[in-house]
């Protein structure tokens, strides 16, 4: 069976659209924290999370770089131990960074709300709300 060129192009466009939609539906991506436990965070320096589809975690709490792994299964997510650099920072930045790391430790599920990634507790309460960076 031979498909015409227009039919092949249409099929390719449909598959490409579906793949793009699936890629944006998961938690993988480059994110900037907006809130931690419902409280706004400083924009500068930003607390950022880079999460790969395989669960590799990098980012910054605002001062130090962090790295580690997350286990993602469906809407469940669990961040393993995170390592970080040990630079000295302003006390307010350190406090935000500590809250960011502690929040990631408490995360058990995720959902996409509009363009935002919402990371939730085991009782499904929002812990972190992040936007694409």
C-alpha positions in Angstrom: 0.0 0.0 0.0 1.4 3.4 -1.0 0.5 6.6 0.7 0.4 9.9 -1.2 2.9 12.6 -0.3 0.1 14.8 1.2 -1.1 11.9 3.4 2.5 11.3 4.6 3.0 14.9 5.4 -0.3 15.1 7.3 0.6 12.0 9.3 4.0 13.4 10.2 2.4 16.7 11.4 -0.1 14.8 13.5 2.6 12.7 15.1 4.9 15.7 15.7 2.0 17.6 17.3 1.2 14.7 19.6 4.8 14.3 20.6 5.1 18.0 21.4 2.0 18.0 23.5 3.1 14.9 25.4 6.5 16.6 26.1 4.9 19.6 27.8 2.4 17.6 29.9 5.1 16.2 32.2 7.1 17.8 35.0 10.4 17.8 32.9 11.6 21.2 32.0 13.3 24.3 33.2 11.2 25.9 36.1 11.4 29.0 38.3 9.8 29.0 41.7 6.9 31.4 42.3 5.7 30.2 45.7 6.9 27.9 48.4 4.1 26.7 50.7 1.9 29.5 49.4 4.3 32.3 50.0 6.0 34.3 47.2 9.7 33.8 46.7 12.3 36.5 45.6 12.7 36.8 41.9 16.4 37.6 42.3 18.2 35.5 43.0 15.7 32.9 41.7 15.1 29.4 43.0 15.2 27.3 39.8 14.6 23.6 39.1 15.8 21.8 35.9 14.2 18.4 35.7 14.9 15.9 32.8 12.5 13.2 31.6 14.8 10.6 33.2 14.7 12.3 36.6 18.0 14.2 36.6 17.7 17.2 38.8 19.8 20.4 38.6 19.2 24.0 39.5 19.8 26.5 42.2 18.1 27.4 45.4 19.2 31.0 44.8 22.8 30.9 45.6 24.2 27.4 45.4 23.9 24.9 42.5 22.1 21.7 43.3 22.1 18.3 41.6 20.5 14.9 42.2 17.7 12.5 41.0 14.0 12.3 41.1 11.8 9.3 40.6 8.8 10.1 38.4 6.0 7.6 37.9 2.8 8.9 36.5 1.7 11.8 38.6 4.0 10.7 41.5 7.4 12.3 42.0 10.0 11.9 44.8 13.2 13.8 45.0 16.1 11.8 46.3 19.0 13.4 48.3 20.2 16.6 46.6 23.8 17.7 46.7 24.8 21.3 46.3 27.7 23.6 46.2 28.6 25.5 49.5 29.0 29.1 48.6 28.4 31.9 51.2 25.3 33.9 50.5 23.3 36.7 52.1 21.2 35.4 55.0 17.8 36.1 53.2 19.0 34.1 50.2 20.2 31.2 52.4 16.8 31.2 54.1 14.9 31.0 50.7 17.3 28.3 49.5 16.8 26.2 52.7 13.0 26.5 52.2 13.3 25.4 48.6 15.4 22.3 49.4 13.1 21.4 52.3 10.0 21.8 50.0 11.5 19.5 47.3 12.1 16.9 50.0 8.4 17.0 50.9 7.1 16.7 47.3 5.1 13.5 46.4 3.1 14.4 43.3 2.9 16.9 40.5 0.3 18.4 38.2 0.3 21.0 35.4 -2.0 23.9 36.0 -2.1 26.2 32.9 1.6 26.6 32.2 2.6 26.2 35.8 4.1 23.1 37.5 2.5 22.4 40.9 4.5 20.1 43.2 2.3 18.7 45.9 2.5 17.0 49.3 1.3 13.5 50.0 -2.1 15.0 50.9 -2.1 16.8 47.5 -1.5 20.3 49.0 0.6 22.6 46.8 4.1 22.9 48.1 5.8 24.6 45.2 4.3 26.5 42.3 6.8 27.0 39.4 6.6 28.7 36.0 8.7 27.9 32.9 11.9 29.9 32.8 
